[in-house]
Amino acid sequence: MAISEYVASLSQNPYFGAGFGLFSVGAGAAILRKGFQTSVMLFRRHCMITLEVPCRDKSYQWLLQWITQKGAKQTQHLSVETSFLQKDTGQIKTKYDFIPSVGQHFFRYRGSWIKVDRTREQHTLDLHMGVPWETVTLTAFGRNKQLYYDILEDARTLALKQHEGMTVMYTAMGSEWRPFGHPRKRRPLHSVVLRAGLAEKILTDCLDFIDNPGWYTDRGIPYRRGYLLHGPPGCGKSSYIMALAGQLEYNICVLNLSERGLTDDRLNHLLSVAPQQSIILLEDIDAAFVSREDTAKQKAAYEGLNRVTFSGLLNCLDGVASTEARIVFMTTNYLERLDPALIRPGRVDMKEYVGYCDEQQVALMFLRFYKEAAEHSRTFAKKVMEQGKNVSPAQIQGYFMFHKHSTPEEVLANVESIWTLG
């Protein structure tokens, strides 16, 4: 009753009625609102921890997949990502992955509630990917950064398990590397038959390089390794690199130096941001550049298309700004066309010839297809060598594929057709 009388007296007060009272009430409300906002800001700053992951970060897709599979399983707001899985038979299976859509999501992780805000800027594009700019923001109570570190590690581990036992091929897209095609099942090293001891020699050198970074640091030697495989086509250069990557549990970054728009700066950037545990592969290096001594006589196959200069390539491989902890493989069919500066020690540390089959290689390849015919393998190898013609592993394999339903005796009887098939 007293309050109502007080309010009535205020309404009759001329000062209050003139607006002074209303101003005071409004000012008080504004102060309370500002104080509340400041309190919320201080609370968020000192009692909550936030992690923002932009779409350009490598962990962005990992995190979205992890949130869907391990975190916000019950969320009803989803986006779909369609992908394709290739089986060993070559059959393609369509796969649908559901990830949290734009908006807010909540999940519980190790006893802590975490809010997920996925936002999309419709008017801002990621120029490299051509899609709207997105971010995922995680908010949780407390000040323990280890919580987010554990989440990112779990997300990374989950993503790696999807490619476990596979070799991922990367190709350069703009200024970044992107997976190319489907991850491939690792090829056993013994499935590539090279001359005796060559495969093991290169593997041993690679393992020694990977396991001894301190040896290079102690001696002031740049921690990088370059290899050149040269020889006729069809002799197993690319196949061996693929198998070696599987043996080392590395991926492969294929770099085409003749790509239109590739510049020295972009080449240097790509080499510096290559995915970890990857082999940089420069195939047919002779097609992009010719020896400086032959420049006046012969023009490069792609002259006028690529903007990578020869000096730019040399600086990327072994210049002041070149990156370390890197394995580079180059292949060529014509060693004599390469400039000596490109294959000098420091840029190419090991040069190996991968050539036509010898008798032992032919016998081993025979045993790959006919495991119980050891005696026939020696006879077959001798017959091939008696022809006096060079034969590549690709020709031998093609011959066996043509006669895959034949008996060892039938294969022995048609040795002369190896050079006529195809």
Buried (B, 14 or more C-beta within 10 A) or exposed (E): EEEEEEEEEEEEEEEBEEEEBEEEEEEEEEEEEEEEEEEEEEEEEEEEBEBEBEBEBEBBBBBBBBBBBBBBEEBEEEEEEEEEEBEEEEEEEEEEBBBBBEEBBEBEBEEEEBBBBBBBEEEEEBEEBEEBBBBBBBBBBEEEEEBBEEBBEBBBEBBEEEEEEEBBBBBBEEEBBEBBEBBBEBBEBEEBBBBEEBBEEBBEBBEEBBEEEEEBEEEEEBBBBBBBBBBBEBBBBBBBBBBBBBBBEBBBBBBBBBBEEBEBEBBBBBBEEBBEEBBBBBBBBBBBBBBEEEBEEEEBBBEEEBBBEBEBBBBBBBEEEBBEBBBBBBBBBBBEBBBEBBBEEEBBBBBBBBBBBBBEBBBBBBBBBBEEBEEBBBBBBEBBBEEEEEBBBBBBBBBBEBBEEBEBEEBBEBBEEBBEEE
